[in-house]
Amino acid sequence: MNNSQPTLHLSEIIITNNSEPIINGGLLIEDSKIIAVGKTEDFGDYKNKNIKIINHKDSLICPGFINLHSHLLYSKTGKINSSDGLFPWLEQLVSNMKDWQEDAYINSINFGINQALSTGTTFLVENTPSNLSAQELSKSPLRALIGIEVFGSDESETENILHNTLEQMSNCHSRFCENDIKRIELTFSPHAPYDVSKPLWKRLLQWSQENSKLLLTHLEESPDEKLWWQNKSGKAVNFWKSINKLEPKLKYWEKYNSGIDFLNKNNLLSKNIIGTHLCQANKDNLTVLKEKNINLVHCPRSNYYLNNGTANLKLWNELGILWGIGTDSIASNENLDLLQELRFTINQQNITYGFNIPAKGAFKAITSNAAKIISKDHELGYLKEGYYADFLVYDIKDTPGYTYQDPYNLIVFDVDNDKDLKEVWINGSRAWMKERMLNTI
C-alpha cells in the first residue's frame, strides 16, 4: 500500500551508491518513490511541513539487496549431500521431492520468500518450472523476475514445447502479474545448453529479442558438462537415464568443447542472456561471452558445496565482465543471506585467485551492478531521486567497527542480518520488521 503523505526517514548513515555515503542524512519518500535524499539540514525546517518523520536514530540505511539466482521451489528440501557432484545431487533432489504435493511446494516457496525478506533481499531472480513461484511471490512484497524453466532436447518437439511454454507464461501472467506488472515480471529460463535443443534455443532467443526480455540460463557449472559435450560420458549420463531423458540427448548429440562452444558456433549467444555459475569456464569461454556483452552471476557457496569449483572473478574483472551474486537454492546452500554469500565470495577469491575484492565493489554486486544486470538500474540499486524506495535499515549502535570513515566496510563485514537488520522497505512501504521490534511498538 502506498503512502499519500511524504515520509522523511532520518539515519546516522545513508549509503546511496550514487555518491559518497551521507552522514546524518534523510531519505524523503512519497508513495513508492524517493523524491529527495541528502543531509538532514538540506530538508530545512521539515518539522513544520506536512511530512511524516521516522527517525531511525543509530542506524544505517542502504539500498535493498538483489539476489540474481534462486530456486525457491527447493527451499524446504534441506541441504542435500553433494559429495559426488552436481548430477548425483540432482538425482537425490528429484528423489527427495517425488512425493511432494502442491501444499509442500507452496510451503517450500514461502519458506524461501520469508528467509530472503528477513535477510534484506528486496528483488529476487527466480528460476522455476512451476507457476507456483509466481503465485506465492505475487502475494509477497518482494519484487521478482521469474524465469519459467524450459527443457527439451528432442528437436522434433520444438514447436510443441514452445507452444506449451508460451501458454504457461500467458496463464501465469493473467493470474498473477496483470495487477502488479511492475513488481513481478516473467521470462524464460532455458535450463542449460545440454537440456535445450538447438532449434528450441533459437526460438526462445528470438522470442526474447522480439519482446525485449532477458533469458536466464546455467552455464559451465559442472566438470561433467564438458565430459558430455566432448564424448557423451560422465555422471550426467546416469542422471538423464534415471529420469528417462537420455535417449533424445543421444539422438541429437554433436561434439563440442563446452556448452558455450555449442551456443557460440550455432549463433545462439546474445546480450539478452544472463549466464549463471561459469565456475568451469576458461578464458576462451569468457572472452566469447564478453564479446557478446553477456553479464554473469556467481553462486559461490552452492558451487563450492557441489564440488564445482570457484569462478575466477579476477579474470571476469580483467575481461571487463559485469557480474553479480546469487544464492542458488537452500538445497545446495546454508541459507539465502546475501551478506553471508558476499563474505564467502571475498574469502574464496582471495584464497583461490589472490583476488582482493574491496567492500564497495562487493556491495555493488548485490545492489547497483545487480540492478544493471537485470536492466533495472534506472529504478533500482540506488537511493536517489525518482528511484523506487526499496531500502534496508540496520541498527549499528552496538556493531563492532562502527565507523563513519568506511560505511561499505561496515555493511559488508560487520553487520549481522540476524541481529542488526531492523526493517525492510519495498515500494515505499515497510515489508518486514524484526519481530522483537514489533513486540515493543
N, C-alpha and C positions, 0 to 999 in steps of 0.2 A: 504494500500500500504506500503510495506517495504522500509526502507531507506538503500541505499548502503553505505553511508558514516557513520562511527561511530559518535554517538552524546553523548556528556557529559552533563548531567543535574546537575547543581550545586544548592545547597539548604542549608539554615541555619540548618535544622534538617532533618534527614532521619531515619524513623522507618523501620527497615528491617525485624523484627520478628525473625531474625537469630542470633542476638547478641544485645548488648546494642545500643540504638539509637545513631546515628552518628551526632556530631555537626560539622557544616561546612564541608559537605561531597559532594560526587559526585556519580552519577549513570551513568555508561558508557553502552550505548545501541548500538547494531549492528543488523540490520534487526529487527527481532521480539524478540530477547533475550537480557538478561543482560549479559555482558561479564566481568564486574568488578563493585564493589561497595566499597567505602572507604572514608577516609578523603581526602580533597582537595589535600593536599601535597603528598598523595600516588600516584597521577597521574603524578607527576613530572612536567616538562615544557610542559604541554599539549597544550599551545598556539602555539608552533612551530611544532605541529604534524598535520596530516591530519584528524583533529577531529572537528566536528561542536560543538560549545559551546552554551548551553542555560542556562543562569544564572537566576534562579527563585528568587534570592535575598531573601527577608524576607518571606521565605516560609517553609512549612513542606511537605515533600514527604513521602507517605506511600503506602503499597500495596492496590490494588483495593478491594472493598467490594464484598462479595459473599452472595447473597440472596438465602437462601436454600428452600424457598417455596413461590410460587406466582401463581396467576391465572390472566394473562394479559387480557384474554378474557373479564373480568368483570370490566375493568378499568374505563369505562365511564358510568357505571350504576348509579353512585352516591352512597353514603353511605346509605344502606337500614336499615330501622327500625328493631331493633333486640330485642325488649323488651320481646318477648315470647321465645327466644332461637333459636338454630340452625335450626331446621326443619321448623318452620314458616318463618324464614329468607330465607331458600332455596325456599320455596313456593313463596315468594314475588320476589325472584331473577328470578325464571322461568317466572313469570307473567310479570315482567318488560322487559324481553328480548324476549318475544314470537313473537313480530312483527319485530324484527331486521332482516335486510337483510345483505348480505355479506359485503357491504361497511361500515355498522355500526360496525360490528365485527372488521374489519381492522382498522377503526378509533380508536376503543377502545384499541386494542392491541398496536397501535403506541403511543397512549397517555401514556400507561404504560411504554413502552420502553423509551420514552423521559424522563419521570419522574425518572425512575431508573438510567439512564445515568447521569442526571443532579444532582443526589444526591450521586454519587460516586460508584454505582454498576457497576462492570465490568463482573461479572458472575452471571447468574440467573438460578435457577431451576424452570422450568415452568411445571405446570400440566394443561392439556387441552384435551378436546375430539376432537378438531379440528386441521387440518393441517395448518390452517391459522397462528397459532403462529410460526411454523417453517418457513413459507413463509415470514413473516414480520421480524422475528429475523435474518433470513439469509441475509436480506438487511441492517440490522443494524450492528454496530461494536461490539455489545455485544457477549460474549461467553454464551452458554446456554446448559444445559442438559434438554431435553424436554421429559416429561413423558406423553405418549398418554394414556388418562384415559380409563379404561376398566370397564364396568358394565355388570352384568349378573348373576341373581340369579336362573335361570332355569337350572338345572343340565343337562337336556336333550339337551340343546342348546350349551353345552360346545365347541364342535368341530367347530360348525358354527361360534360362537363368536371368537374363537381363529383364525380361518381361515381369518375372516374379519379384525381382528385387525392386523394380520401379513401382510395382503395385504395393509392395510392403512399405516403401517410403511414402507413397501417396496416402496410404491408410494411416500411417504413423503421424504424418503431418496434419491431416484433417482432425485426428483425435486429440493430439497433444501439443501442437505447435501453433495453430491458427490464431489463438487468442494471446499468444505470448511469443510472437515470431522473433522479437529482438533478443529474448533471453535463451531460447532453445533453438538451435539450428541443426539441420540434418545434412549428411553427405554419405558417401560410400567409403568403405574400407576394404579394398581388395586385399585379402589377408596377407598374402606374400606371393612372390613370383612363382614359387613351387606349388601354389594352391590355386592359381588363376591362369587359365589358358591364354594363349597369345590373342586370339580374336576377342575374348571376353575382356581382357585388359584394355585392348584398343577401344572397345565400345564404351567402357567406363571412363577412359581418358577423354574420349570425345564428349561424353555427357558432362564431365567436369569443366571442360573448356567452354562448351556452349552455355552452361549455367553459372559460370564463374564460381565454381566450387572447388574446395581443396579435396584431395584424395589422401586417405591415411593408409599407411602400409608398414609391415615389418620387413626390414632389410638386413641381411647378413648378420643374423642373430647368433646362429649356432655353427660350430665346425662341421656338423653333419650335413648342412645345406650344400657345402661345396662337394662333399662326397657324393651327394645325389646328382648334382649337376654334371660332375666330371665322369662318374662311372656307375651311376644307378645303385650305389651301395650306401651303407651306414644305417644308423638306428632309425632314421626317418622311414625307411622301407618297412621295418617291422611295425611301426605305429600305423602307417597307412593301411597295411594289410589287416591289422586288428580292427579297423573301423570301416573296412570294405571300400577303401578309396584308392587302392594301389593300381588296379587294372587300367583305368584311363590315363593315369600318370605314365605308366609304362608304354602305353599305346602311342602317346604323343611326345614322348621324351626326345629331346635333342641335346647334344653335348654342348655345354657352355662352361666357362671358367667359374661363374658365380651367378647368383640371381641378378645382380646389377649388369653383368655382361649380357644376360638374356634380355633384359629390358632395353639396354642401350643398342644392341645390334638389331632389335626389332622396332626401333624408334618409339619406344613406349615410356620414355622419360620426359617429364615436363615440370616446370616450376610450380604447377598446381599440386605436386606431390609433397607430402611431409613424410620423411622416412624415419622410422624409429629403430633403435638399437645400434646397428653398424659396428658392434664390437669386434666383428670378424672382417671388417672392410680394410683393404690395403690402400696404399696411396693411389694406385691406378683407379680403384673404385671411387675413392673420394674425389679425385680430380674430375672424373666424369660427372659426378653429382654437382660439383661446384660449377662446372661449365654450363649445366642446365639450371643453375640457380635454385637448387633444391635445398631446403632447410631440414635440419636434422634434430632428433630427440634422443637423449641418452637416458637409460633407466639403470643407473649404476648398481643399486642393491640387488635388483632382480637378476641382472646379468651375472653378477658375482655369485649369487646363490645358485644359479643354474649352471655354473661352471662354463659360462660362455665367454669369459674374459672381460676386459675393461676397454671401452672405446678410447681411442687416442685423441683426447681433446686438444692436446698440444698441436698435433698435426691438423686437426679441424681448424684451429685458430690460425695456424700458419697459412693455410689454404684460403682463409677468409670466409669460412662457412659459418653461417648463423646457426646457433644451437641453443636448445633449452633442455629442461629436465622433466621427466615423468616418473611416476612410481611403479607403473605396471600394476598388477593385482596383489592383493594380500595373500593369494595362493603361492606367490613367489617372493614375498616381502614381509617385513615385520608390521608395516602399517602404511598409511597414506600421508605421512607427515613430510612435507616438502623441505622443511628446515633440516630434519634428520637426513633426508636424501642429499641435500646440498653439502652437509658436513662430511658425509661418506664420500661424495664426489671429490671434494677438495683433498681429503686424505689419500684416496686411491690414486688420484692423478699425480700427487706428489711422490708417493711410493713407487708407482709403476713407471711413470714417464719423467719424473723430476720436474713436473709442471706445477708452478705455483699460481693458483687462481686467486686473485685478490677478492676481498669481501664484496666490494662494489660490483665487480664483474659477475660473481656468483649470484648476488641478489637480483641482478638484471635477468639472469637466466630463468627466473621464476616470476618475473614481472614484465618489464618493458620489452626485453628481447623475445620473451614468450608471446607477448601480445603481437609483436611484429610477425612472428612465425605463423600465427593464425589470422593474419591480416586484420587485426583489431587495434593496432597501435594508434589509430585516430580517435579511439574512445576508451581504451583500457590500458593498464600498465603504468600509468602516471597519475599523479594527483595535480591536475591543473584545470583551468577554466574550460568548460564545455565537455569535460570527460565525465563518464559515469562515476557516481560516488560509491565506489567499491573499495573499502579500506578496512584495515585492522587496527585495533587498539591494544597495545601491550602495556602492562604495569612494569615500570622499570625502577621503582624506588628502592627495591632490595636486590636488584640484579648486580652480580659481581662484574666489575669492569665498567660500570655505568660511567660514560664519558660523553661530553659534548664534542670532543675532537674527532671521533670516528663512529658516528651512528651506524654506518654499514657494518662495521666490525661487531658492534653491539647486537644488531639484529641477526646477523649470520652465525655468530659464535656463542653469544652469551644468553639470550633469552630461551626460555623453555616453554613450548606450547602448552604442555600440561599444567604448568604453574603460572605462567605470565600472560598468556593470551586472555584478554578480558572480554572483548567484543568483536564481532564480525559484522560489517555493514555492507549490504549489496543493494544497488539501485536507490541509495539514499535512505534505506530503512534498516533497522537492526535485524540481522538474520540469525544471529546466535549470540548468546551471552553465557558466561561461565555460571554454572549452577549455584555456586556459593554466593555470587553477586545477586542472583535473583532472590535468594533467601533473605538478603539484607535490605531489599527495596520495599 
